[in-house]
Amino acid sequence: MTPISLAIACLLAITLGYGSLCAAAPFGRCRKCNGWGFQMKHDRRGQLKRGKDCRRCKATGRRIRIGRWIFNRAQRIYREGTH
């Protein structure tokens, strides 16, 4: 196998793998709050305490994956264009 065809095969495998991940699990953990839905704070004694709700995920702890977001946009544009 030539290096170019090997690179194309690897990129195709990665793309199909990510596409199947987005189809099977469209939501991932929020990167800001790490899936908790809120930030952790320390009180004066140094103990962990619940902080404010996360604004990025609206306290759900979930975010939509980039690939799923792109797929949803493309689907919406196609649907609106055919009507």
Backbone hydrogen bonds in HBPLUS format (Angstrom, degrees):
<---DONOR---> <-ACCEPTOR-->    atom                        ^
c    i                          cat <-CA-CA->   ^        H-A-AA   ^      H-
h    n   atom  resd res      DA  || num        DHA   H-A  angle D-A-AA Bond
n    s   type  num  typ     dist DA aas  dist angle  dist       angle   num
A0006-LEU N   A0002-THR O   2.99 MM   4  6.20 153.2  2.07 152.7 161.2     1
A0007-ALA N   A0003-PRO O   2.93 MM   4  6.08 153.1  2.00 141.9 148.5     2
A0008-ILE N   A0004-ILE O   2.96 MM   4  6.22 156.7  2.01 148.0 154.5     3
A0009-ALA N   A0005-SER O   2.94 MM   4  6.08 155.5  2.00 141.5 148.2     4
A0010-CYS N   A0006-LEU O   2.96 MM   4  6.18 154.0  2.03 145.2 152.1     5
A0011-LEU N   A0007-ALA O   2.94 MM   4  6.16 164.8  1.97 150.7 154.6     6
A0012-LEU N   A0008-ILE O   2.92 MM   4  6.06 154.1  1.98 146.2 153.6     7
A0013-ALA N   A0009-ALA O   2.96 MM   4  6.14 154.3  2.02 143.7 150.5     8
A0014-ILE N   A0010-CYS O   2.93 MM   4  6.18 159.1  1.97 151.9 157.4     9
A0015-THR N   A0011-LEU O   2.93 MM   4  6.04 160.8  1.97 145.7 151.2    10
A0016-LEU N   A0012-LEU O   2.95 MM   4  6.09 165.6  1.97 149.1 153.0    11
A0017-GLY N   A0013-ALA O   2.93 MM   4  6.00 152.1  2.01 141.2 149.6    12
A0018-TYR N   A0014-ILE O   2.92 MM   4  6.13 160.8  1.96 150.3 154.9    13
A0019-GLY N   A0015-THR O   2.90 MM   4  6.04 154.2  1.96 146.3 154.3    14
A0020-SER N   A0016-LEU O   2.96 MM   4  6.11 154.4  2.03 143.9 150.0    15
A0021-LEU N   A0017-GLY O   2.99 MM   4  6.22 145.9  2.11 140.0 149.9    16
A0022-CYS N   A0018-TYR O   2.92 MM   4  6.16 157.5  1.97 148.9 154.1    17
A0023-ALA N   A0019-GLY O   3.03 MM   4  6.23 144.6  2.16 139.3 149.1    18
A0024-ALA N   A0020-SER O   2.92 MM   4  6.03 155.0  1.98 144.3 150.7    19
A0025-ALA N   A0021-LEU O   2.79 MM   4  5.75 167.7  1.81 153.2 157.4    20
A0065-ARG N   A0026-PRO O   2.99 MM  39  5.86 168.5  2.01 165.3 163.3    21
A0028-GLY N   A0063-ARG O   2.80 MM  35  5.44 156.1  1.86 160.3 166.1    22
A0063-ARG N   A0028-GLY O   2.88 MM  35  5.44 149.7  1.97 150.0 155.7    23
A0030-CYS N   A0061-GLY O   3.08 MM  31  5.33 147.6  2.19 125.9 124.9    24
A0034-ASN N   A0030-CYS O   2.93 MM   4  5.27 117.3  2.34 130.1 142.8    25
A0036-TRP N   A0033-CYS O   3.28 MM   3  5.65 164.9  2.30 112.0 116.5    26
A0054-CYS N   A0037-GLY O   3.00 MM  17  5.42 166.7  2.01 128.3 126.9    27
A0039-GLN N   A0052-LYS O   3.17 MM  13  5.95 156.3  2.23 163.5 167.5    28
A0051-GLY N   A0039-GLN O   2.68 MM  12  4.95 136.1  1.87 169.8 170.2    29
A0041-LYS N   A0049-LYS O   2.80 MM   8  5.12 175.4  1.80 161.5 162.3    30
A0049-LYS N   A0041-LYS O   2.67 MM   8  5.12 144.0  1.80 156.1 157.0    31
A0043-ASP N   A0047-GLN O   2.97 MM   4  5.63 156.2  2.02 152.2 158.7    32
A0046-GLY N   A0043-ASP O   3.01 MM   3  5.27 157.9  2.05 109.5 116.6    33
A0059-ALA N   A0054-CYS O   3.11 MM   5  5.02 133.8  2.33 135.7 146.6    34
A0060-THR N   A0057-CYS O   3.29 MM   3  5.67 152.7  2.37 108.2 115.3    35
A0069-TRP N   A0065-ARG O   2.93 MM   4  6.17 150.3  2.02 148.9 158.1    36
A0070-ILE N   A0066-ILE O   2.96 MM   4  6.25 159.8  2.00 154.1 158.4    37
A0071-PHE N   A0067-GLY O   3.01 MM   4  6.19 157.3  2.06 141.7 148.3    38
A0072-ASN N   A0068-ARG O   2.86 MM   4  6.04 158.2  1.90 147.2 153.0    39
A0073-ARG N   A0069-TRP O   3.01 MM   4  6.25 157.7  2.06 147.7 153.6    40
A0074-ALA N   A0070-ILE O   2.96 MM   4  6.17 165.5  1.98 152.9 156.6    41
A0075-GLN N   A0071-PHE O   2.94 MM   4  6.08 157.1  1.99 148.1 154.7    42
A0076-ARG N   A0072-ASN O   2.95 MM   4  6.13 154.6  2.02 145.6 152.4    43
A0077-ILE N   A0073-ARG O   2.92 MM   4  6.16 160.9  1.96 154.6 159.3    44
A0078-TYR N   A0074-ALA O   3.00 MM   4  6.14 159.7  2.04 146.2 151.8    45
A0079-ARG N   A0075-GLN O   2.92 MM   4  6.07 160.5  1.96 146.8 152.5    46
A0080-GLU N   A0076-ARG O   2.94 MM   4  6.10 162.1  1.97 149.6 154.0    47
A0081-GLY N   A0077-ILE O   2.96 MM   4  6.00 141.3  2.11 139.7 150.3    48
A0082-THR N   A0078-TYR O   3.09 MM   4  6.27 138.4  2.27 146.1 155.1    49
